[in-house]
Amino acid sequence: MIDRRAELGLWVGRLEIILIERGVLNEDGELASNVGPQFPKDVEEALDGFIENPVELVGLLKVCRDARDGRPLSPAVLMAAHLMTKEILLALQEALAAGR
């Protein structure tokens, strides 16, 4: 059986690194002060259709961190965060590989 919490723990770390490199998060893993209600254009293009704005991303990161840290989450929330994080991480990694 898949350990969704363990995978989310790995994925949220990778996701944070990419988002810090893209200027979306600061070094503390919080939304960067220069990010307003919209993502930078390259991130917006990569995440098109997955997540609409930085506030939604912060919510997803919070759920992922809660899962990683062993906080209680409903199975539905855990599964949704697992799926969303996987898709977002893949989209950002594909954009990086394509040089976007």
PyMOL CGO cylinders between C-alpha atoms (Angstrom):
from pymol import cmd
from pymol.cgo import CYLINDER

trace = [
    CYLINDER, 0.00, 0.00, 0.00, 1.20, 3.50, -0.83, 0.3, 1, 1, 1, 1, 1, 1,
    CYLINDER, 1.20, 3.50, -0.83, 2.32, 5.57, 2.15, 0.3, 1, 1, 1, 1, 1, 1,
    CYLINDER, 2.32, 5.57, 2.15, 0.77, 8.84, 1.01, 0.3, 1, 1, 1, 1, 1, 1,
    CYLINDER, 0.77, 8.84, 1.01, 2.10, 10.74, 4.00, 0.3, 1, 1, 1, 1, 1, 1,
    CYLINDER, 2.10, 10.74, 4.00, 5.67, 9.69, 3.28, 0.3, 1, 1, 1, 1, 1, 1,
    CYLINDER, 5.67, 9.69, 3.28, 5.35, 10.56, -0.41, 0.3, 1, 1, 1, 1, 1, 1,
    CYLINDER, 5.35, 10.56, -0.41, 3.83, 13.94, 0.42, 0.3, 1, 1, 1, 1, 1, 1,
    CYLINDER, 3.83, 13.94, 0.42, 6.72, 14.58, 2.79, 0.3, 1, 1, 1, 1, 1, 1,
    CYLINDER, 6.72, 14.58, 2.79, 9.19, 14.02, -0.04, 0.3, 1, 1, 1, 1, 1, 1,
    CYLINDER, 9.19, 14.02, -0.04, 7.15, 15.87, -2.63, 0.3, 1, 1, 1, 1, 1, 1,
    CYLINDER, 7.15, 15.87, -2.63, 6.51, 18.96, -0.51, 0.3, 1, 1, 1, 1, 1, 1,
    CYLINDER, 6.51, 18.96, -0.51, 10.26, 19.32, -0.01, 0.3, 1, 1, 1, 1, 1, 1,
    CYLINDER, 10.26, 19.32, -0.01, 10.89, 19.15, -3.77, 0.3, 1, 1, 1, 1, 1, 1,
    CYLINDER, 10.89, 19.15, -3.77, 7.99, 21.48, -4.45, 0.3, 1, 1, 1, 1, 1, 1,
    CYLINDER, 7.99, 21.48, -4.45, 9.28, 24.03, -1.95, 0.3, 1, 1, 1, 1, 1, 1,
    CYLINDER, 9.28, 24.03, -1.95, 12.74, 23.97, -3.56, 0.3, 1, 1, 1, 1, 1, 1,
    CYLINDER, 12.74, 23.97, -3.56, 11.31, 24.62, -7.02, 0.3, 1, 1, 1, 1, 1, 1,
    CYLINDER, 11.31, 24.62, -7.02, 9.04, 27.39, -5.73, 0.3, 1, 1, 1, 1, 1, 1,
    CYLINDER, 9.04, 27.39, -5.73, 11.90, 29.05, -3.86, 0.3, 1, 1, 1, 1, 1, 1,
    CYLINDER, 11.90, 29.05, -3.86, 14.02, 28.91, -7.03, 0.3, 1, 1, 1, 1, 1, 1,
    CYLINDER, 14.02, 28.91, -7.03, 11.13, 30.47, -8.99, 0.3, 1, 1, 1, 1, 1, 1,
    CYLINDER, 11.13, 30.47, -8.99, 10.70, 33.24, -6.42, 0.3, 1, 1, 1, 1, 1, 1,
    CYLINDER, 10.70, 33.24, -6.42, 7.24, 32.15, -5.31, 0.3, 1, 1, 1, 1, 1, 1,
    CYLINDER, 7.24, 32.15, -5.31, 8.34, 31.17, -1.79, 0.3, 1, 1, 1, 1, 1, 1,
    CYLINDER, 8.34, 31.17, -1.79, 10.99, 32.76, 0.39, 0.3, 1, 1, 1, 1, 1, 1,
    CYLINDER, 10.99, 32.76, 0.39, 13.74, 30.77, 2.11, 0.3, 1, 1, 1, 1, 1, 1,
    CYLINDER, 13.74, 30.77, 2.11, 11.40, 30.06, 5.05, 0.3, 1, 1, 1, 1, 1, 1,
    CYLINDER, 11.40, 30.06, 5.05, 8.90, 28.36, 2.75, 0.3, 1, 1, 1, 1, 1, 1,
    CYLINDER, 8.90, 28.36, 2.75, 6.39, 31.18, 3.01, 0.3, 1, 1, 1, 1, 1, 1,
    CYLINDER, 6.39, 31.18, 3.01, 4.86, 33.13, 0.15, 0.3, 1, 1, 1, 1, 1, 1,
    CYLINDER, 4.86, 33.13, 0.15, 7.45, 35.63, -1.09, 0.3, 1, 1, 1, 1, 1, 1,
    CYLINDER, 7.45, 35.63, -1.09, 6.64, 39.26, -0.42, 0.3, 1, 1, 1, 1, 1, 1,
    CYLINDER, 6.64, 39.26, -0.42, 6.86, 40.14, -4.12, 0.3, 1, 1, 1, 1, 1, 1,
    CYLINDER, 6.86, 40.14, -4.12, 4.16, 37.61, -5.06, 0.3, 1, 1, 1, 1, 1, 1,
    CYLINDER, 4.16, 37.61, -5.06, 0.79, 39.26, -5.19, 0.3, 1, 1, 1, 1, 1, 1,
    CYLINDER, 0.79, 39.26, -5.19, -2.54, 37.70, -6.11, 0.3, 1, 1, 1, 1, 1, 1,
    CYLINDER, -2.54, 37.70, -6.11, -1.02, 36.16, -9.25, 0.3, 1, 1, 1, 1, 1, 1,
    CYLINDER, -1.02, 36.16, -9.25, 1.90, 33.81, -9.86, 0.3, 1, 1, 1, 1, 1, 1,
    CYLINDER, 1.90, 33.81, -9.86, 4.91, 34.91, -11.88, 0.3, 1, 1, 1, 1, 1, 1,
    CYLINDER, 4.91, 34.91, -11.88, 4.09, 34.28, -15.56, 0.3, 1, 1, 1, 1, 1, 1,
    CYLINDER, 4.09, 34.28, -15.56, 6.29, 31.17, -15.95, 0.3, 1, 1, 1, 1, 1, 1,
    CYLINDER, 6.29, 31.17, -15.95, 4.76, 29.52, -12.88, 0.3, 1, 1, 1, 1, 1, 1,
    CYLINDER, 4.76, 29.52, -12.88, 1.26, 30.54, -13.91, 0.3, 1, 1, 1, 1, 1, 1,
    CYLINDER, 1.26, 30.54, -13.91, 1.76, 28.88, -17.30, 0.3, 1, 1, 1, 1, 1, 1,
    CYLINDER, 1.76, 28.88, -17.30, 3.15, 25.70, -15.74, 0.3, 1, 1, 1, 1, 1, 1,
    CYLINDER, 3.15, 25.70, -15.74, 0.30, 25.45, -13.23, 0.3, 1, 1, 1, 1, 1, 1,
    CYLINDER, 0.30, 25.45, -13.23, -2.47, 26.41, -15.62, 0.3, 1, 1, 1, 1, 1, 1,
    CYLINDER, -2.47, 26.41, -15.62, -5.48, 24.25, -14.86, 0.3, 1, 1, 1, 1, 1, 1,
    CYLINDER, -5.48, 24.25, -14.86, -4.05, 22.86, -11.63, 0.3, 1, 1, 1, 1, 1, 1,
    CYLINDER, -4.05, 22.86, -11.63, -4.08, 25.73, -9.19, 0.3, 1, 1, 1, 1, 1, 1,
    CYLINDER, -4.08, 25.73, -9.19, -5.38, 29.24, -9.71, 0.3, 1, 1, 1, 1, 1, 1,
    CYLINDER, -5.38, 29.24, -9.71, -3.50, 31.52, -7.36, 0.3, 1, 1, 1, 1, 1, 1,
    CYLINDER, -3.50, 31.52, -7.36, -0.86, 31.72, -4.63, 0.3, 1, 1, 1, 1, 1, 1,
    CYLINDER, -0.86, 31.72, -4.63, -3.46, 31.52, -1.84, 0.3, 1, 1, 1, 1, 1, 1,
    CYLINDER, -3.46, 31.52, -1.84, -4.60, 28.10, -3.08, 0.3, 1, 1, 1, 1, 1, 1,
    CYLINDER, -4.60, 28.10, -3.08, -0.98, 26.99, -3.26, 0.3, 1, 1, 1, 1, 1, 1,
    CYLINDER, -0.98, 26.99, -3.26, -0.35, 28.06, 0.34, 0.3, 1, 1, 1, 1, 1, 1,
    CYLINDER, -0.35, 28.06, 0.34, -3.37, 26.00, 1.43, 0.3, 1, 1, 1, 1, 1, 1,
    CYLINDER, -3.37, 26.00, 1.43, -2.08, 22.94, -0.40, 0.3, 1, 1, 1, 1, 1, 1,
    CYLINDER, -2.08, 22.94, -0.40, 1.39, 23.37, 1.09, 0.3, 1, 1, 1, 1, 1, 1,
    CYLINDER, 1.39, 23.37, 1.09, -0.13, 23.60, 4.56, 0.3, 1, 1, 1, 1, 1, 1,
    CYLINDER, -0.13, 23.60, 4.56, -2.00, 20.32, 4.07, 0.3, 1, 1, 1, 1, 1, 1,
    CYLINDER, -2.00, 20.32, 4.07, 1.17, 18.66, 2.73, 0.3, 1, 1, 1, 1, 1, 1,
    CYLINDER, 1.17, 18.66, 2.73, 3.21, 19.88, 5.66, 0.3, 1, 1, 1, 1, 1, 1,
    CYLINDER, 3.21, 19.88, 5.66, 0.52, 18.69, 8.08, 0.3, 1, 1, 1, 1, 1, 1,
    CYLINDER, 0.52, 18.69, 8.08, 0.64, 15.25, 6.43, 0.3, 1, 1, 1, 1, 1, 1,
    CYLINDER, 0.64, 15.25, 6.43, 4.44, 15.18, 6.59, 0.3, 1, 1, 1, 1, 1, 1,
    CYLINDER, 4.44, 15.18, 6.59, 4.37, 16.18, 10.25, 0.3, 1, 1, 1, 1, 1, 1,
    CYLINDER, 4.37, 16.18, 10.25, 1.82, 13.48, 11.16, 0.3, 1, 1, 1, 1, 1, 1,
    CYLINDER, 1.82, 13.48, 11.16, -1.06, 15.82, 11.96, 0.3, 1, 1, 1, 1, 1, 1,
    CYLINDER, -1.06, 15.82, 11.96, -4.52, 14.33, 11.59, 0.3, 1, 1, 1, 1, 1, 1,
    CYLINDER, -4.52, 14.33, 11.59, -6.09, 14.60, 8.13, 0.3, 1, 1, 1, 1, 1, 1,
    CYLINDER, -6.09, 14.60, 8.13, -9.15, 12.92, 6.73, 0.3, 1, 1, 1, 1, 1, 1,
    CYLINDER, -9.15, 12.92, 6.73, -8.47, 10.21, 4.15, 0.3, 1, 1, 1, 1, 1, 1,
    CYLINDER, -8.47, 10.21, 4.15, -10.22, 12.31, 1.49, 0.3, 1, 1, 1, 1, 1, 1,
    CYLINDER, -10.22, 12.31, 1.49, -8.05, 15.37, 2.18, 0.3, 1, 1, 1, 1, 1, 1,
    CYLINDER, -8.05, 15.37, 2.18, -4.91, 13.25, 2.23, 0.3, 1, 1, 1, 1, 1, 1,
    CYLINDER, -4.91, 13.25, 2.23, -5.78, 11.61, -1.08, 0.3, 1, 1, 1, 1, 1, 1,
    CYLINDER, -5.78, 11.61, -1.08, -6.69, 14.93, -2.73, 0.3, 1, 1, 1, 1, 1, 1,
    CYLINDER, -6.69, 14.93, -2.73, -3.46, 16.57, -1.54, 0.3, 1, 1, 1, 1, 1, 1,
    CYLINDER, -3.46, 16.57, -1.54, -1.49, 13.56, -2.76, 0.3, 1, 1, 1, 1, 1, 1,
    CYLINDER, -1.49, 13.56, -2.76, -3.00, 13.78, -6.24, 0.3, 1, 1, 1, 1, 1, 1,
    CYLINDER, -3.00, 13.78, -6.24, -2.75, 17.58, -6.52, 0.3, 1, 1, 1, 1, 1, 1,
    CYLINDER, -2.75, 17.58, -6.52, 0.83, 17.71, -5.28, 0.3, 1, 1, 1, 1, 1, 1,
    CYLINDER, 0.83, 17.71, -5.28, 1.92, 14.99, -7.68, 0.3, 1, 1, 1, 1, 1, 1,
    CYLINDER, 1.92, 14.99, -7.68, 0.36, 16.79, -10.65, 0.3, 1, 1, 1, 1, 1, 1,
    CYLINDER, 0.36, 16.79, -10.65, 1.74, 20.20, -9.66, 0.3, 1, 1, 1, 1, 1, 1,
    CYLINDER, 1.74, 20.20, -9.66, 5.21, 18.81, -9.07, 0.3, 1, 1, 1, 1, 1, 1,
    CYLINDER, 5.21, 18.81, -9.07, 5.20, 17.04, -12.44, 0.3, 1, 1, 1, 1, 1, 1,
    CYLINDER, 5.20, 17.04, -12.44, 3.98, 20.19, -14.22, 0.3, 1, 1, 1, 1, 1, 1,
    CYLINDER, 3.98, 20.19, -14.22, 6.71, 22.32, -12.66, 0.3, 1, 1, 1, 1, 1, 1,
    CYLINDER, 6.71, 22.32, -12.66, 9.41, 19.73, -13.34, 0.3, 1, 1, 1, 1, 1, 1,
    CYLINDER, 9.41, 19.73, -13.34, 8.30, 19.48, -17.00, 0.3, 1, 1, 1, 1, 1, 1,
    CYLINDER, 8.30, 19.48, -17.00, 8.41, 23.27, -17.31, 0.3, 1, 1, 1, 1, 1, 1,
    CYLINDER, 8.41, 23.27, -17.31, 11.92, 23.31, -15.85, 0.3, 1, 1, 1, 1, 1, 1,
    CYLINDER, 11.92, 23.31, -15.85, 13.05, 20.57, -18.23, 0.3, 1, 1, 1, 1, 1, 1,
    CYLINDER, 13.05, 20.57, -18.23, 11.61, 22.52, -21.17, 0.3, 1, 1, 1, 1, 1, 1,
    CYLINDER, 11.61, 22.52, -21.17, 13.47, 25.64, -20.03, 0.3, 1, 1, 1, 1, 1, 1,
    CYLINDER, 13.47, 25.64, -20.03, 10.37, 27.59, -19.08, 0.3, 1, 1, 1, 1, 1, 1,
]
cmd.load_cgo(trace, "trace")
